[in-house]
């Protein structure tokens, strides 16, 4: 049966923390944690750490599957969360970037039982840390973002150069995978659902569709954060969209906040954040990498250097939340948390009401009522050799 899509509606009830988080965004610049993956790498763990007792006899190598460390080495994940909270993070992300059956299939752990366990356990570990730090200082509540990654497959780009129409996954399969992850994260106690590192907007739409269906089914609404990834200085996602076109594509989900993460350092990201800040009628955030990777794939930017690079974000009033992605550790987040104390959060602008469409570029259309032709927008038929001599040439 075809699922019935139920768009954003006031019929669902916001969770208790929805209003709390929304209010905090207006009061101060919030801080999200740093990188989980590169933090884990510092522990120099090996295959036995990933196997633990549960996966001791698993037939496939598991080293590198960071998500299962919530089961086999929860002490490491808890310590990373706690240290980010200790240096000032308001939000920490669950260790579930690859927590879908699609991504776990690479390790032959795609069974629903395993996927549910990974996500629920990850949420519980993060929640326990947040509860502990909130109890220490109730004036600074801490929250868990359920990290929903892009999966390792793309709906918009063929993995085969010989067959550009081929896809190795369907939209419905991606929705189903995200639905299991979302349900398990919420069951574990997350406060926010964060769809992050979006390089393919269609994958993100599958996640947002799954989220909306889940909200409609359960009758609740958690805050949703959406984070895109501009892959290089072309200013586009991997699937080809510009920054604003990406926003036009996902604004129907009515996120509480939208932003960018990964791929770029702060100095390269700021122009795209400025664009989002101007065109978005919701809160805006950024968590850039610690500069660009060196020739060995590592990150050399120090916390103080990153502080200098992100300072213009807050000086110019572009963001409501800051943090770090690849290569950022406790010192980076500590510097950012200290920096933002002296600045006011971005004020949400009044964005002119227009019909906002997008392909690879944004199309923001306002009819010209003074011109009869200006009230009609012709979409399509631009690539017709019979109708366009210019295209025929």
Steps between C-alpha positions, in 0.01 A plus 500: 500500500612854426557693826287809550716808536385728777676837473596728788197544719422651839308182580818342632623608844850648538716325757569667834849611393385645167402834651802503732743458210312752285522760778870436561572568133363853542692568821858407416723335243494129576784252459492156341778248560801411286597200293416152624692307232836674536459497880458122491815469287705651782430193714701274264248217527516180295283211380444346848355830625243497221407136557454490874298210634196545277691483171786270603403241238373736231625386159575845355779740607356778718788743550390846392132444577496773763128475568525159668738638762188609690457127563858372521680805650232725650762638740682670211184654355382618841838658571499689169147630564589603855811690398312698236236586760771592749649761265163663434296315236123550527428222250677169449439268207438130533763267355264390222630663182488160326213365705275383218457150364633629166831614649529204739463258209869565423576314823219244465318655795193619312256286702231719656580366848860622471409838352242567770746400772773728365277807479316450828819432692673802344211726600494360854873559551478860376185565702660370819790741451268795437283423803811490719632835378158668512463386862835663581384834355125523429548851360686345206289208374664253262332320211551196279489525121420170331756495217349382171771468235466495121554121459770369268270490197352780296160532336604772257822367352566167333785289642557368146667716235368260235137543608410848625138394561599225743449540876614249759226603743140625470328791672270263689797295623670813632178614670460158664860506625464849644168410664663225707783733600265783597275275707799357687662838566179641644453185710847562642411855604636746243376858521566600138518321165799624300514408131863580425780503244250512216674465165192364317178690562287206392649289778420783741144516371466128573614567857264796538213297354571223751514754784169659402332162468634405842371821659155449346486140619616572856326835540816677620748744350866532588713792380660419163839637398614467137867530407622507141851455367652728237771274361742764370530864395263442209234569762299189421405173662627178342167462319548846348275736695600845609457604859170681449361232269567250778304716743210531256496120472469430873322803648166317478618286795495815717825427684568681823851564369702449185872522438813361342765258618804308378711527180606862562684693767342810651670749268363323191157437651410850619373628163250217473387547860445869427277402207299260719474764769336740255256262331389271786211577733626264769807479723838450330808310616843391379745234608797516261805278490824595676627651175590277208672163542875475455670265253463213748128560551543654844393842627757750629284799594513570874211610716628858516546513122147372447369758746647777285344352186148467647503839669356679193198263515400650835629853442276531194201339669475209256433206732298372793725201566864409438705183537750285318516208260799295379822561690341701781572384853437627851729802470319617185158483667633660818628798299170529310295478821707777654480715186122497460439626856570854385262512203127516431333227295383564145155653470272313260432737208163560344535316171288629214221261410558351156448179317836332561590211273828333423688274268873543516436874532235682704193645329341766720204633306279801567225572243502846344139610539555803275592279210247240385780278370682539831236304689570184301813290545575247229685198636652254256521478122831683507689209345272433205687507167171551315398799708831672563736596219757609759503157663507328160821684413 
